[in-house]
Amino acid sequence: MSPSLDWPGLMRAGMAAARSGGLGLTPVAFWALTPAELALMLGDPVVARPMARARLDDLVRQFPDEGKEVGR
């Protein structure tokens, strides 16, 4: 086993039932994933979170589309 990967933790996250916080994958589906696919499905904690509506509203207030009608 690679010392840099928590295989038991990855297996629990991938194969645990969705109601328990896992992905609910079958062992066959889990082992068919590439590391990149598994990381994408689990979410990378280092990657910035998607912009929330509140942040978008802040940006709209900071940088209004002057002279343009919204929604038209």
PyMOL commands that set and color helices and strands:
alter all, ss='L'
color gray80, all
select helices_A, chain A and resi 7-15+18-20+27-32+35-42+53-62
alter helices_A, ss='H'
color red, helices_A
deselect
rebuild
show_as cartoon
